[in-house]
Amino acid sequence: MRSSRPRHQTTYNEELDAELNRLIKKYSVSRNSDLLLEMLAAAWKMDQEYAPRLDMKIASRTLREIRFAFRLFAKHVNRKKATIFGSARLKIDCEECRIAERLGSLLAQHGWMVITGAGSGIMEAGHVGAGSKNSIGLNIQLPWEQSVNPVIEGTDRVMTFKYFFTRKLMFVKSSQAIVFFPGGFGTQDECFESLTLIQTGKSPIVPMVMVEAGETYWTDWMKFVKTNLLDRGMISPEDIGLFRIVQDEKQAFDEIANFYKNFHSARYVKQWLVVRMLRQIPDAVIDQWNHDFKDVLANETSGRIEKCDPFPHEQDDIPTEREDPLTKTLPRIKMLFNRRDFGRLRILIDQINQY
């Protein structure tokens, strides 16, 4: 008789399933034994399906890289982090790098850590400003050009990835703000992927800031976006509001700080989007939001934006919530968000930050 567990949690071999369960119960100290079994079953099935050795090596290396990265970031889970992207080829004494250095310093002064790709140019400048103890570097193996900058070289706050996709996962997953300076293909890749993840709800909304430093790099980029994407209906007008173009480090920092002026965080609890705030919102304002933002609800004819208490499901094993008692006491609103109009949701967050 086949096991009653979900099919993705079984190897389809009853004897092996029983042995894996026995080993997990004996040796695992985690509450995630179901997920551990799922990963072991997936690896077993991949092998039994005769995946080529190269495919198995990719899967194995990917899991190892993610494990190492999770371990690195677990040491700094209670600190906000800003990722700074930009060219490795810019000279450290250019204006863009000087602004990146001053931004890194501003962030560190206010308790933030700075994540970069660990290389030279803009990346090194951001780390110089933040200082080694406030810096994290996510390097990439390349046959040329990319080496770890001296600010974090040899520390326990840097790791080197083989795959771009695991590296980009950690950039976006671990950041509460993303800053873009001028750069090449890599910067543009990271820019559009970050925008795509936020636009589609695959990543939480965070402040995204493009620093132009008196040049026209991002202004010209915006012209392309408006002419070729917005005007042709390939993105929504509200999607333009997912990012801001600024000129210097003060404007960049202000955009980041103002995003968290009242907004704290958001997460889904079953069908609800729960938004946590530092201060309560007046009832009259929420009534107005129910008029102005009814289009973002899953069903415009039912459901409301309303205040709520913490859900039991919020008290899970997310480290930032388990170790930060403040999160459990914050005022909240909930809504049946349509999980589509994230540009509009960003506008709502901007309004939350006015109170």
C-alpha positions as CSV (number, residue, x, y, z in Angstrom):
1,M,0.0,0.0,0.0
2,R,1.4,3.4,-1.0
3,S,2.3,5.9,1.7
4,S,-0.4,8.6,2.4
5,R,2.2,11.4,2.3
6,P,2.1,13.9,-0.5
7,R,3.8,12.4,-3.6
8,H,6.6,14.9,-3.6
9,Q,7.6,13.7,-0.1
10,T,8.1,10.1,-1.1
11,T,10.7,8.2,-3.1
12,Y,8.0,5.7,-4.2
13,N,10.1,3.1,-2.6
14,E,8.4,2.1,0.7
15,E,11.5,0.5,2.2
16,L,13.6,3.5,1.5
17,D,10.9,5.9,2.7
18,A,10.8,4.1,6.0
19,E,14.6,4.1,6.4
20,L,14.8,7.9,5.6
21,N,12.0,8.6,8.1
22,R,13.8,6.6,10.7
23,L,17.1,8.4,10.1
24,I,15.5,11.8,10.1
25,K,13.7,11.1,13.4
26,K,16.9,9.9,14.9
27,Y,19.3,12.5,13.8
28,S,17.4,15.6,12.8
29,V,17.1,18.4,15.3
30,S,15.0,20.6,13.1
31,R,11.3,21.3,12.9
32,N,11.6,21.0,9.2
33,S,11.8,17.3,9.0
34,D,9.1,17.2,6.3
35,L,11.1,19.6,4.1
36,L,14.3,17.6,4.7
37,L,12.5,14.4,3.6
38,E,11.2,16.3,0.5
39,M,14.8,17.3,-0.5
40,L,16.2,13.8,0.1
41,A,13.3,12.3,-2.0
42,A,13.9,14.8,-4.8
43,A,17.6,14.0,-4.9
44,W,16.9,10.2,-4.9
45,K,14.3,10.5,-7.7
46,M,16.6,12.7,-9.8
47,D,19.2,9.9,-9.6
48,Q,16.7,7.2,-10.3
49,E,15.5,9.1,-13.4
50,Y,19.0,8.8,-14.7
51,A,19.8,12.5,-14.8
52,P,23.1,13.1,-16.5
53,R,26.1,13.6,-14.2
54,L,26.4,17.2,-15.2
55,D,22.8,17.8,-14.1
56,M,23.4,16.1,-10.8
57,K,26.5,18.3,-10.3
58,I,24.5,21.4,-11.0
59,A,21.8,20.4,-8.5
60,S,24.4,19.5,-5.8
61,R,26.5,22.6,-6.3
62,T,23.3,24.8,-6.2
63,L,22.2,23.3,-2.9
64,R,25.7,23.8,-1.4
65,E,25.9,27.4,-2.5
66,I,22.5,28.2,-1.0
67,R,23.4,26.4,2.2
68,F,26.7,28.4,2.6
69,A,24.9,31.7,1.8
70,F,22.1,31.0,4.3
71,R,24.8,30.3,6.9
72,L,26.6,33.6,6.1
73,F,23.4,35.7,6.3
74,A,22.1,34.0,9.5
75,K,24.9,35.7,11.4
76,H,23.4,39.1,10.5
77,V,19.7,38.4,10.4
78,N,18.7,41.3,12.7
79,R,20.3,44.0,10.6
80,K,18.8,45.7,7.6
81,K,20.9,45.4,4.4
82,A,21.1,47.4,1.2
83,T,22.5,45.9,-1.9
84,I,24.6,48.2,-4.1
85,F,25.0,47.3,-7.8
86,G,27.2,49.0,-10.3
87,S,30.2,48.6,-12.6
88,A,33.4,47.0,-11.5
89,R,35.2,48.9,-14.3
90,L,34.7,52.4,-13.0
91,K,37.8,54.0,-11.4
92,I,37.6,54.2,-7.6
93,D,38.2,58.0,-7.8
94,C,35.3,58.7,-10.3
95,E,32.3,60.7,-9.1
96,E,30.0,57.7,-9.1
97,C,32.4,55.8,-6.8
98,R,32.7,58.8,-4.5
99,I,28.9,58.9,-4.2
100,A,28.8,55.1,-3.6
101,E,31.4,55.5,-0.8
102,R,29.5,58.3,0.9
103,L,26.2,56.3,0.6
104,G,27.9,53.2,2.1
105,S,29.0,55.5,5.0
106,L,25.5,56.9,5.5
107,L,24.0,53.5,5.6
108,A,26.5,52.2,8.1
109,Q,26.0,55.2,10.3
110,H,22.3,54.3,10.5
111,G,22.9,50.7,11.3
112,W,22.6,49.2,7.8
113,M,25.0,46.7,6.2
114,V,26.0,47.0,2.6
115,I,26.0,44.0,0.2
116,T,27.8,44.1,-3.1
117,G,29.2,41.7,-5.6
118,A,32.6,42.0,-3.8
119,G,34.5,43.3,-6.8
120,S,36.1,46.6,-7.6
121,G,34.7,49.9,-8.8
122,I,31.3,50.8,-7.4
123,M,31.3,47.6,-5.3
124,E,34.5,48.4,-3.6
125,A,33.5,52.0,-3.0
126,G,30.3,51.0,-1.3
127,H,32.3,48.7,1.0
128,V,35.0,51.4,1.7
129,G,32.2,53.7,2.9
130,A,30.5,51.1,5.0
131,G,33.7,49.7,6.5
132,S,34.6,46.0,6.6
133,K,32.4,45.1,9.6
134,N,29.3,46.5,7.9
135,S,30.0,44.8,4.5
136,I,29.0,41.6,2.9
137,G,30.4,40.4,-0.4
138,L,28.9,37.9,-2.9
139,N,31.6,37.2,-5.4
140,I,31.3,35.3,-8.7
141,Q,33.8,32.9,-10.3
142,L,34.9,34.4,-13.6
143,P,38.0,33.6,-15.7
144,W,38.9,37.3,-15.6
145,E,38.1,40.7,-14.0
146,Q,36.3,39.7,-10.8
147,S,38.4,39.4,-7.7
148,V,37.4,40.2,-4.1
149,N,38.1,43.7,-3.1
150,P,40.5,44.4,-0.2
151,V,37.9,45.7,2.2
152,I,36.3,42.3,2.8
153,E,39.0,39.9,1.4
154,G,39.8,37.2,3.9
155,T,36.8,37.9,6.2
156,D,33.9,35.6,7.0
157,R,31.5,38.0,5.3
158,V,32.3,37.1,1.7
159,M,31.7,34.0,-0.4
160,T,32.2,33.1,-4.0
161,F,29.5,31.6,-6.2
162,K,29.8,29.5,-9.3
163,Y,26.3,30.3,-10.5
164,F,24.8,33.7,-11.2
165,F,21.3,32.6,-10.4
166,T,22.1,31.5,-6.8
167,R,24.1,34.7,-6.3
168,K,21.2,36.9,-7.5
169,L,18.8,35.0,-5.3
170,M,20.8,35.9,-2.3
171,F,21.2,39.6,-3.4
172,V,17.4,40.0,-3.6
173,K,16.3,37.7,-0.8
174,S,18.6,39.3,1.7
175,S,18.1,43.0,0.9
176,Q,15.7,45.6,2.4
177,A,16.8,48.1,-0.2
178,I,18.5,48.0,-3.7
179,V,20.6,50.7,-5.1
180,F,21.8,50.8,-8.7
181,F,24.7,52.9,-10.0
182,P,25.8,53.0,-13.7
183,G,27.1,49.7,-15.0
184,G,27.3,47.2,-17.8
185,F,25.4,44.1,-18.8
186,G,25.6,42.7,-15.3
187,T,24.1,45.8,-13.7
188,Q,21.3,45.9,-16.3
189,D,20.6,42.2,-15.7
190,E,20.4,42.7,-12.0
191,C,18.2,45.8,-12.5
192,F,15.6,44.2,-14.7
193,E,15.6,40.9,-12.7
194,S,15.0,42.8,-9.5
195,L,12.2,44.8,-11.1
196,T,10.6,41.7,-12.5
197,L,10.7,39.9,-9.2
198,I,9.0,42.8,-7.4
199,Q,6.6,43.6,-10.3
200,T,5.4,40.0,-10.2
201,G,5.3,39.5,-6.5
202,K,8.1,37.0,-6.4
203,S,10.1,39.3,-4.1
204,P,8.8,41.7,-1.5
205,I,8.6,45.4,-2.4
206,V,11.7,47.2,-1.2
207,P,13.0,50.7,-2.2
208,M,14.8,50.6,-5.5
209,V,17.0,53.6,-6.2
210,M,18.9,54.5,-9.3
211,V,21.8,56.9,-8.7
212,E,22.7,59.0,-11.7
213,A,25.5,61.2,-10.2
214,G,24.9,64.2,-12.5
215,E,25.0,62.1,-15.6
216,T,22.2,60.9,-17.9
217,Y,22.7,57.1,-17.5
218,W,19.4,56.4,-15.8
219,T,17.5,59.2,-17.5
220,D,18.4,57.7,-20.9
221,W,17.4,54.3,-19.5
222,M,14.0,55.7,-18.4
223,K,13.4,57.1,-21.9
224,F,13.9,53.6,-23.3
225,V,11.6,52.1,-20.7
226,K,8.9,54.6,-21.4
227,T,9.1,54.5,-25.2
228,N,9.6,50.8,-25.7
229,L,7.8,49.3,-22.7
230,L,5.3,51.7,-21.2
231,D,4.0,53.4,-24.4
232,R,3.5,49.9,-26.0
233,G,1.6,48.6,-23.1
234,M,4.2,46.1,-22.0
235,I,4.2,47.4,-18.5
236,S,1.7,49.4,-16.4
237,P,2.0,53.1,-15.6
238,E,2.2,52.2,-11.9
239,D,5.3,50.0,-12.5
240,I,7.3,53.1,-13.1
241,G,6.7,53.9,-9.4
242,L,8.6,50.8,-8.3
243,F,11.9,52.7,-8.5
244,R,13.3,56.2,-8.1
245,I,16.0,58.1,-10.0
246,V,18.2,60.3,-7.7
247,Q,21.4,62.3,-8.1
248,D,23.4,61.8,-5.0
249,E,23.9,59.8,-1.8
250,K,21.6,62.0,0.4
251,Q,18.7,61.6,-2.0
252,A,19.4,57.8,-2.2
253,F,19.5,57.4,1.6
254,D,16.4,59.6,2.1
255,E,14.4,57.3,-0.4
256,I,15.5,54.3,1.6
257,A,14.8,55.8,5.0
258,N,11.4,57.2,4.0
259,F,10.3,53.8,2.7
260,Y,10.5,52.5,6.3
261,K,9.3,55.7,8.0
262,N,6.1,53.9,9.0
263,F,6.0,50.7,6.9
264,H,7.7,47.9,8.6
265,S,7.1,44.7,6.5
266,A,4.4,42.6,4.8
267,R,3.7,39.0,4.4
268,Y,1.0,36.7,3.3
269,V,-1.0,34.7,5.9
270,K,-3.2,32.3,4.0
271,Q,-5.3,34.4,1.7
272,W,-4.5,37.7,3.5
273,L,-1.8,40.2,2.8
274,V,-0.8,41.5,6.2
275,V,1.1,44.9,6.4
276,R,2.9,45.7,9.6
277,M,3.5,49.3,10.6
278,L,5.3,51.3,13.2
279,R,2.4,53.5,14.0
280,Q,-1.4,53.1,13.8
281,I,-3.3,54.5,10.8
282,P,-6.5,56.7,11.6
283,D,-9.8,54.9,10.8
284,A,-10.8,57.8,8.5
285,V,-7.7,57.2,6.4
286,I,-8.3,53.5,6.0
287,D,-11.9,54.3,4.9
288,Q,-10.5,56.5,2.2
289,W,-8.1,53.8,1.1
290,N,-11.0,51.4,0.7
291,H,-12.3,53.9,-1.8
292,D,-9.0,54.8,-3.5
293,F,-7.5,51.3,-3.6
294,K,-10.5,49.0,-4.1
295,D,-9.0,48.0,-7.5
296,V,-6.2,46.1,-5.8
297,L,-8.5,43.8,-3.8
298,A,-9.0,40.3,-5.2
299,N,-12.7,41.1,-5.6
300,E,-13.7,44.8,-5.8
301,T,-17.2,44.0,-4.7
302,S,-16.2,42.4,-1.4
303,G,-13.5,42.6,1.1
304,R,-11.9,45.7,2.7
305,I,-8.6,47.0,4.0
306,E,-9.0,46.8,7.7
307,K,-7.0,46.8,10.9
308,C,-6.2,43.4,12.5
309,D,-4.4,41.7,15.3
310,P,-1.4,39.4,14.6
311,F,-2.4,36.0,13.0
312,P,-1.3,32.9,14.8
313,H,0.4,31.8,11.5
314,E,2.7,34.8,11.8
315,Q,4.4,33.3,14.8
316,D,6.5,30.9,12.7
317,D,10.1,30.1,12.5
318,I,11.2,33.2,10.6
319,P,14.4,34.3,12.4
320,T,13.7,38.0,12.2
321,E,10.3,37.5,13.8
322,R,11.3,34.9,16.4
323,E,14.2,37.1,17.6
324,D,12.5,40.5,17.3
325,P,9.6,40.8,19.8
326,L,8.7,44.2,18.3
327,T,7.3,42.6,15.2
328,K,4.6,40.8,17.2
329,T,3.3,44.0,18.7
330,L,3.1,46.2,15.6
331,P,-0.2,47.6,14.4
332,R,-1.5,45.8,11.2
333,I,-3.8,46.1,8.3
334,K,-5.0,43.2,6.2
335,M,-6.5,42.9,2.7
336,L,-7.4,40.4,0.1
337,F,-4.8,41.7,-2.3
338,N,-5.1,40.6,-5.9
339,R,-1.4,39.7,-6.1
340,R,-1.1,41.5,-9.4
341,D,-1.0,45.3,-9.0
342,F,2.3,45.6,-7.1
343,G,2.9,49.1,-8.5
344,R,-0.4,50.2,-6.9
345,L,0.7,48.5,-3.7
346,R,3.9,50.5,-3.7
347,I,1.7,53.7,-3.9
348,L,-0.3,52.4,-0.9
349,I,3.0,51.9,1.0
350,D,4.0,55.5,0.2
351,Q,0.8,56.7,1.7
352,I,1.3,54.6,4.8
353,N,4.6,56.4,5.3
354,Q,2.9,59.7,5.4
355,Y,1.6,58.8,8.9
